[in-house]
């Protein structure tokens, strides 16, 4: 029997997981290698958690094409994969008359990209939709197809469904390079060991240029852009109902204010080019810039109402556009899905479809997998269930009657289910259940989550980590 084509996907962020899930439709032998201990990592867990409509990117670019295509896929993906997603629209706000021209330019750009139902609203129409906006607003561009998503929930859903369909995931497995002979890919180096593959797909995010260079493709580079964010307490209520953008600049979509799927207001990001690809520290200057930018849009926002802040690193490509290509002449079997920055999350599944076509273009047979199952169910979010369903769930499994995270009303049953599905760290539990996202930021539930992980994984409590190797909560007994 002929062996299946062996495919390696480098990186288990949203793009890598989307590619793995899409390719699991076919009879391939697929392995995903991720240097971190879990999904999601990198920019897939630290971003604005929004689905862009597609008016911002220039017509003719991959970003412009794949953003609109990716946006349109999310309704079907939510139906199949059961993750938090809401299509509530966005507004780009002009605060003076000179910015209205920019709205008109964005409207025309969006039409060329194929964005449906874009419309410019006047001041009164804008304030009727969003009464807490700056009263100096002159007009806005309304994009009804924009949305909000759980970046963790979507990436985990792709991962779980790919796993169910036969994809193998290897965590704490860092790929240092691609090997080839006579212009053809032969495999990759993982943790200093060679593993043979027929196809290698580079979805390594911030390090995608380094992987590409190891395959002999060095016509672009990636530089890190840091963006900082604030998260506000639930107590401020729903100050905006849609994602609110300023008029964008040539370098950035600007500092936004949005209401996320967890019921919290977020603000950010700023945009700072840095040297260190791993530096996710927040800064006083950066956070001040974010708060000032957010309050220009929504003046009632108060720094005293924030519960946390964080930073993410974006992979800014030197080309200004996504690099999604195969290289039949220079490195047959090597495919780049590199330089994926905003709107990369929105475009992720459209990127996966494009990669699938690039494999077909190389002459590989996309034979359908007869066992492929597109469906996956999320962990039940206990607090959102009807009372009668909650009572039935507790009767069947009493751990669902034990609240661990009081801020987000997350039960022990949800946490145990998250561990059964692959959570091995405190952040792994957090991303799958929302435990720890609330006001106390794990001040109360953190120790209990450590205890549950220790118990369910059969490891000592001082071996439980936050996320990465070495990030221990405990170092030993004091008594």
C-alpha positions as CSV (number, residue, x, y, z in Angstrom):
1,X,0.0,0.0,0.0
2,X,1.3,3.4,-0.9
3,X,2.2,5.5,2.1
4,X,0.3,8.7,2.7
5,X,2.0,12.0,1.9
6,X,3.7,13.3,5.0
7,X,3.0,16.9,5.9
8,X,4.6,19.0,8.6
9,X,3.0,22.2,9.8
10,X,5.3,24.5,11.8
11,X,3.4,26.5,14.4
12,X,0.1,25.8,16.2
13,X,-1.2,29.3,16.2
14,X,-4.6,30.1,14.5
15,X,-3.1,29.8,11.0
16,X,-1.3,26.5,11.7
17,X,-4.3,25.0,13.3
18,X,-6.6,26.2,10.5
19,X,-4.3,24.6,7.9
20,X,-4.1,21.4,9.9
21,X,-7.9,21.2,10.3
22,X,-8.5,21.9,6.6
23,X,-5.9,19.4,5.4
24,X,-7.4,16.7,7.6
25,X,-10.2,16.6,5.1
26,X,-7.8,14.6,2.9
27,X,-5.8,11.4,3.3
28,X,-2.6,13.0,4.4
29,X,-0.3,12.1,7.3
30,X,-0.2,15.5,9.1
31,X,2.0,16.5,12.0
32,X,2.0,19.9,13.7
33,X,5.0,21.1,15.7
34,X,4.7,23.8,18.3
35,X,7.5,25.1,20.5
36,X,5.1,26.1,23.3
37,X,3.2,23.6,25.6
38,X,-0.3,24.2,24.2
39,X,-2.5,26.2,21.8
40,X,-2.9,29.1,21.2
41,X,0.5,30.9,21.4
42,X,2.0,34.1,20.1
43,X,-0.2,36.6,18.4
44,X,-3.1,34.1,18.4
45,X,-3.7,34.6,22.1
46,X,-2.8,38.3,22.4
47,X,-4.7,40.3,19.9
48,X,-7.8,42.5,19.5
49,X,-10.2,39.5,19.3
50,X,-12.1,41.0,16.4
51,X,-13.1,39.8,12.9
52,X,-12.4,42.6,10.4
53,X,-14.8,43.3,7.6
54,X,-12.1,44.1,5.0
55,X,-12.3,47.8,4.1
56,X,-8.8,48.8,5.3
57,X,-6.5,46.7,3.2
58,X,-5.5,47.8,-0.3
59,X,-7.4,46.1,-3.2
60,X,-5.3,43.6,-5.0
61,X,-3.3,42.5,-1.9
62,X,-3.6,39.1,-0.3
63,X,-4.7,40.8,2.9
64,X,-7.5,42.6,1.1
65,X,-8.7,39.4,-0.7
66,X,-8.3,36.9,2.2
67,X,-9.8,39.1,4.9
68,X,-13.1,39.4,3.1
69,X,-13.1,35.7,2.2
70,X,-12.1,34.7,5.7
71,X,-14.8,36.9,7.3
72,X,-17.5,35.3,5.2
73,X,-16.4,31.8,6.4
74,X,-17.0,32.5,10.1
75,X,-20.7,31.7,10.2
76,X,-20.2,28.2,8.9
77,X,-17.1,27.7,11.0
78,X,-19.1,28.7,14.2
79,X,-21.9,26.2,13.2
80,X,-19.4,23.4,12.8
81,X,-16.9,24.1,15.6
82,X,-19.1,25.8,18.3
83,X,-16.9,28.7,19.5
84,X,-17.8,32.2,20.7
85,X,-18.4,34.6,17.8
86,X,-20.8,37.5,17.3
87,X,-21.2,39.6,14.1
88,X,-22.1,43.0,15.6
89,X,-20.4,45.4,13.2
90,X,-17.8,48.1,13.5
91,X,-17.6,51.9,13.2
92,X,-14.6,54.0,12.0
93,X,-15.1,57.3,13.7
94,X,-14.2,60.7,12.2
95,X,-13.7,63.3,14.9
96,X,-13.2,66.3,12.6
97,X,-14.3,67.3,9.1
98,X,-10.9,66.6,7.5
99,X,-11.2,62.9,8.5
100,X,-14.5,62.5,6.6
101,X,-12.5,62.3,3.4
102,X,-10.7,59.3,4.9
103,X,-14.0,57.6,5.5
104,X,-15.0,58.1,1.9
105,X,-11.7,56.6,0.8
106,X,-12.2,53.5,3.1
107,X,-15.7,53.1,1.7
108,X,-14.5,53.0,-1.9
109,X,-11.6,50.6,-0.9
110,X,-14.0,48.3,0.9
111,X,-16.3,48.2,-2.1
112,X,-13.4,47.2,-4.4
113,X,-12.5,44.5,-1.9
114,X,-16.0,43.2,-2.0
115,X,-17.1,44.2,1.5
116,X,-20.9,44.2,1.6
117,X,-23.3,46.8,3.1
118,X,-20.7,49.5,4.0
119,X,-22.3,52.8,4.8
120,X,-21.2,56.3,6.0
121,X,-23.4,57.6,8.9
122,X,-23.7,61.2,9.9
123,X,-23.2,62.5,13.4
124,X,-26.7,61.8,14.7
125,X,-26.9,58.4,13.2
126,X,-23.6,57.5,14.7
127,X,-24.5,58.7,18.2
128,X,-27.8,56.9,18.1
129,X,-25.9,53.6,17.6
130,X,-23.2,54.5,20.1
131,X,-24.3,57.2,22.5
132,X,-21.1,57.0,24.6
133,X,-18.8,58.1,21.8
134,X,-17.0,61.4,21.8
135,X,-19.6,64.1,21.1
136,X,-17.3,65.7,18.6
137,X,-17.9,62.9,16.2
138,X,-18.6,64.2,12.7
139,X,-19.4,60.9,10.9
140,X,-18.5,57.2,10.8
141,X,-18.1,54.3,8.5
142,X,-20.4,51.4,9.5
143,X,-19.3,47.9,8.6
144,X,-22.1,45.5,9.7
145,X,-20.1,42.3,8.8
146,X,-17.4,42.9,11.4
147,X,-17.5,40.8,14.5
148,X,-15.9,39.7,17.8
149,X,-14.5,36.3,18.5
150,X,-12.8,34.4,21.2
151,X,-9.2,34.0,19.8
152,X,-8.5,31.2,22.3
153,X,-11.9,29.5,21.6
154,X,-11.5,29.5,17.8
155,X,-7.9,28.2,17.9
156,X,-8.7,25.5,20.4
157,X,-11.7,24.5,18.3
158,X,-9.6,24.1,15.2
159,X,-7.0,22.1,17.2
160,X,-9.6,19.8,18.8
161,X,-11.3,19.1,15.4
162,X,-8.0,18.5,13.6
163,X,-6.9,16.1,16.4
164,X,-10.2,14.3,16.1
165,X,-9.6,13.9,12.4
166,X,-6.2,12.3,12.8
167,X,-3.7,15.2,12.9
168,X,-0.8,14.6,15.3
169,X,0.3,17.6,17.5
170,X,3.7,17.7,19.1
171,X,4.2,20.4,21.8
172,X,7.4,21.7,23.2
173,X,8.9,20.7,19.8
174,X,10.9,23.6,18.4
175,X,11.7,23.5,14.7
176,X,15.1,25.0,14.0
177,X,15.2,24.4,10.2
178,X,14.1,22.8,7.0
179,X,16.2,20.3,5.1
180,X,16.2,19.8,1.4
181,X,18.2,17.9,-1.3
182,X,18.4,18.8,-5.0
183,X,15.8,21.6,-4.6
184,X,13.3,19.3,-2.8
185,X,12.2,19.3,0.8
186,X,13.3,16.2,2.7
187,X,12.2,17.1,6.3
188,X,12.7,19.3,9.3
189,X,15.0,19.5,12.4
190,X,12.9,19.3,15.6
191,X,14.6,19.5,18.9
192,X,17.9,18.9,17.1
193,X,16.6,15.7,15.4
194,X,15.8,15.2,11.7
195,X,12.3,14.0,10.8
196,X,11.5,13.3,7.1
197,X,8.5,14.9,5.4
198,X,7.3,15.4,1.9
199,X,5.7,18.8,2.5
200,X,6.6,21.5,5.0
201,X,4.2,24.3,5.7
202,X,5.7,27.3,7.5
203,X,3.2,28.9,9.8
204,X,5.7,29.9,12.4
205,X,4.5,33.5,13.0
206,X,7.1,35.9,14.3
207,X,9.8,33.4,13.4
208,X,8.5,32.5,9.9
209,X,11.2,34.4,8.1
210,X,13.9,32.4,10.0
211,X,12.2,29.1,9.0
212,X,11.9,30.3,5.4
213,X,15.6,31.3,5.3
214,X,16.6,27.8,6.4
215,X,14.7,26.5,3.3
216,X,16.7,28.8,1.1
217,X,13.9,31.4,0.7
218,X,15.1,34.7,2.0
219,X,13.3,37.3,0.0
220,X,11.5,38.8,3.0
221,X,12.0,39.4,6.7
222,X,9.7,39.8,9.7
223,X,10.1,42.5,12.3
224,X,8.2,42.5,15.6
225,X,5.6,45.1,16.4
226,X,4.4,45.2,19.9
227,X,0.8,46.3,20.8
228,X,-0.4,46.9,24.3
229,X,-4.0,46.6,25.6
230,X,-6.2,47.4,28.6
231,X,-9.1,45.2,29.8
232,X,-11.9,46.9,31.8
233,X,-14.0,45.6,34.6
234,X,-17.5,44.3,33.9
235,X,-18.9,47.0,36.3
236,X,-18.5,49.8,33.6
237,X,-21.3,48.0,31.6
238,X,-21.5,47.9,27.9
239,X,-20.0,51.3,27.0
240,X,-19.9,50.4,23.3
241,X,-21.9,47.7,21.4
242,X,-19.7,47.6,18.4
243,X,-16.0,47.7,17.7
244,X,-14.9,51.4,17.5
245,X,-11.9,52.4,15.4
246,X,-10.3,55.8,14.8
247,X,-9.5,56.8,11.2
248,X,-6.4,54.5,10.4
249,X,-2.9,55.7,9.6
250,X,-0.6,54.2,7.0
251,X,1.1,52.2,9.8
252,X,-1.9,51.0,11.9
253,X,-5.6,50.5,12.2
254,X,-5.3,52.6,15.4
255,X,-6.3,52.2,19.0
256,X,-9.8,50.6,19.1
257,X,-12.4,50.2,21.8
258,X,-14.5,47.0,21.7
259,X,-16.9,44.9,23.7
260,X,-15.6,41.3,23.6
261,X,-17.4,37.9,23.7
262,X,-16.6,37.6,27.5
263,X,-18.6,40.7,28.3
264,X,-15.6,43.0,28.8
265,X,-14.5,46.3,27.2
266,X,-11.0,46.2,25.7
267,X,-8.8,49.0,24.4
268,X,-5.7,48.9,22.2
269,X,-3.3,48.3,20.6
270,X,-0.7,50.9,20.1
271,X,2.0,50.0,17.5
272,X,5.7,49.9,18.4
273,X,8.6,48.4,16.4
274,X,10.9,46.6,18.8
275,X,14.1,44.5,18.4
276,X,13.2,41.5,20.7
277,X,10.8,39.0,19.1
278,X,9.8,37.7,22.5
279,X,9.4,41.0,24.5
280,X,5.7,41.1,25.6
281,X,6.4,43.5,28.4
282,X,4.0,46.4,28.9
283,X,5.3,49.9,29.4
284,X,4.1,53.1,31.1
285,X,4.5,55.1,27.9
286,X,2.7,52.5,25.8
287,X,-0.2,52.0,28.1
288,X,-0.6,55.8,28.5
289,X,-0.8,56.0,24.7
290,X,-3.5,53.3,24.6
291,X,-5.6,55.0,27.3
292,X,-5.3,58.4,25.6
293,X,-6.3,57.0,22.3
294,X,-9.2,55.0,23.7
295,X,-10.5,58.1,25.6
296,X,-10.5,60.1,22.4
297,X,-13.2,57.7,21.1
298,X,-15.0,57.0,24.4
299,X,-14.2,59.8,27.0
300,X,-15.9,58.1,29.9
301,X,-13.3,55.3,30.0
302,X,-11.3,55.6,33.3
303,X,-7.9,54.0,34.1
304,X,-9.3,53.1,37.5
305,X,-11.7,50.7,36.0
306,X,-9.1,48.5,34.3
307,X,-8.5,45.0,35.7
308,X,-5.5,44.0,33.6
309,X,-3.3,44.9,30.7
310,X,-1.2,42.9,28.3
311,X,0.9,43.1,25.2
312,X,1.2,41.0,22.0
313,X,3.8,40.8,19.2
314,X,2.7,41.1,15.6
315,X,4.7,39.6,12.7
316,X,5.2,42.6,10.4
317,X,6.4,41.4,7.0
318,X,8.9,43.6,5.0
319,X,6.7,43.0,1.9
320,X,3.7,44.7,3.5
321,X,1.5,41.7,2.6
322,X,1.1,38.1,3.6
323,X,3.6,35.7,2.0
324,X,1.6,32.6,1.0
325,X,3.5,30.8,-1.7
326,X,5.0,27.5,-2.9
327,X,8.5,27.2,-4.5
328,X,8.5,24.4,-7.0
329,X,11.9,25.5,-8.5
330,X,13.9,26.4,-5.4
331,X,12.3,24.3,-2.6
332,X,9.7,21.8,-3.9
333,X,7.4,20.8,-1.1
334,X,8.0,24.0,1.0
335,X,5.1,26.4,1.5
336,X,5.1,29.7,3.3
337,X,2.2,31.0,5.2
338,X,4.4,33.7,6.6
339,X,4.3,37.4,7.7
340,X,0.7,37.0,8.9
341,X,-0.3,40.1,10.8
342,X,-3.7,41.9,11.0
343,X,-6.1,40.9,9.5
344,X,-4.5,37.5,9.8
345,X,-6.9,36.1,12.4
346,X,-9.9,37.0,10.2
347,X,-8.1,35.6,7.1
348,X,-6.8,32.4,8.9
349,X,-9.2,29.9,7.3
350,X,-9.0,31.5,3.9
351,X,-5.3,31.1,4.2
352,X,-5.8,27.4,5.0
353,X,-7.8,27.0,1.8
354,X,-5.2,28.8,-0.2
355,X,-2.5,26.5,1.2
356,X,-4.6,23.5,0.3
357,X,-4.7,24.7,-3.3
358,X,-0.9,25.3,-3.3
359,X,-0.4,21.7,-2.4
360,X,-2.7,20.7,-5.2
361,X,-0.7,22.9,-7.6
362,X,2.5,20.9,-6.7
363,X,0.8,17.8,-8.1
364,X,-0.1,16.1,-4.8
365,X,-3.4,14.2,-4.8
366,X,-6.1,15.7,-2.4
367,X,-7.9,12.4,-1.9
368,X,-10.9,13.0,0.4
369,X,-10.7,11.5,3.9
370,X,-13.9,9.4,4.2
371,X,-13.8,9.6,8.0
372,X,-13.5,13.4,8.2
373,X,-16.0,14.9,10.7
374,X,-16.3,18.7,10.6
375,X,-18.1,19.0,13.9
376,X,-16.9,19.7,17.4
377,X,-18.8,20.8,20.5
378,X,-17.5,23.3,23.0
379,X,-17.3,22.8,26.7
380,X,-20.7,23.8,28.1
381,X,-20.4,27.3,29.7
382,X,-22.4,26.6,32.8
383,X,-23.3,30.2,33.6
384,X,-25.0,30.6,30.2
385,X,-27.2,27.5,30.4
386,X,-30.9,27.5,31.2
387,X,-31.6,26.7,34.9
388,X,-33.2,23.3,34.1
389,X,-30.2,22.3,32.0
390,X,-27.8,23.4,34.8
391,X,-29.8,21.3,37.3
392,X,-29.7,18.2,35.0
393,X,-26.0,18.7,34.5
394,X,-25.3,18.8,38.2
395,X,-27.4,15.7,38.8
396,X,-25.3,13.8,36.2
397,X,-22.0,15.3,37.4
398,X,-21.9,17.1,40.8
399,X,-18.6,18.8,39.9
400,X,-20.7,21.2,37.7
401,X,-22.3,22.4,40.9
402,X,-19.0,23.6,42.4
403,X,-18.0,27.1,41.4
404,X,-14.2,27.6,41.2
405,X,-13.9,31.0,39.4
406,X,-16.4,33.3,41.1
407,X,-15.8,36.3,38.8
408,X,-16.7,34.3,35.7
409,X,-18.9,31.6,37.3
410,X,-16.7,28.7,36.0
411,X,-17.3,25.3,37.6
412,X,-15.0,22.5,38.5
413,X,-16.7,20.4,35.9
414,X,-15.7,22.8,33.1
415,X,-12.1,22.8,34.3
416,X,-11.9,19.0,34.5
417,X,-13.4,18.8,31.0
418,X,-10.7,21.3,29.7
419,X,-8.0,19.1,31.2
420,X,-9.5,16.0,29.5
421,X,-9.3,17.9,26.2
422,X,-5.7,18.8,26.5
423,X,-5.1,21.6,29.0
424,X,-1.9,21.0,30.8
425,X,-1.2,24.5,32.2
426,X,-3.1,27.1,34.2
427,X,-3.4,29.3,31.0
428,X,-4.6,26.2,29.1
429,X,-7.5,26.0,31.5
430,X,-8.1,29.8,31.3
431,X,-8.2,29.8,27.6
432,X,-10.7,26.9,27.4
433,X,-13.0,28.0,30.2
434,X,-12.5,31.8,30.9
435,X,-11.6,30.9,34.5
436,X,-9.3,33.8,35.6
437,X,-10.5,36.4,33.2
438,X,-12.5,38.3,35.8
439,X,-11.9,41.1,38.2
440,X,-9.6,39.2,40.6
441,X,-7.4,37.9,37.8
442,X,-7.0,34.5,39.5
443,X,-6.5,35.9,42.9
444,X,-9.1,33.5,44.3
445,X,-9.4,30.7,41.7
446,X,-5.7,30.4,40.8
447,X,-4.7,28.2,43.7
448,X,-7.8,25.9,43.2
449,X,-7.0,25.5,39.5
450,X,-3.4,24.5,40.4
451,X,-4.9,21.9,42.8
452,X,-7.2,20.5,40.2
453,X,-4.5,20.3,37.5
454,X,-2.2,18.5,40.1
455,X,-5.0,16.1,40.9
456,X,-6.2,15.4,37.4
457,X,-2.7,15.2,35.8
458,X,-1.3,13.1,38.7
459,X,1.6,15.5,39.2
460,X,2.9,17.4,42.3
461,X,1.6,20.9,42.7
462,X,5.0,22.3,42.3
463,X,5.2,20.9,38.8
464,X,2.1,22.8,37.6
465,X,3.1,25.8,35.4
466,X,1.4,28.9,34.2
467,X,2.2,28.4,30.6
468,X,5.8,28.0,29.5
469,X,8.5,25.7,30.9
470,X,9.8,27.1,34.2
471,X,6.8,29.3,35.0
472,X,6.0,27.5,38.3
473,X,3.5,28.7,40.8
474,X,5.1,26.8,43.7
475,X,8.7,25.9,44.4
476,X,8.2,23.6,47.4
477,X,6.7,23.2,50.8
478,X,7.5,25.8,53.5
479,X,6.2,23.7,56.4
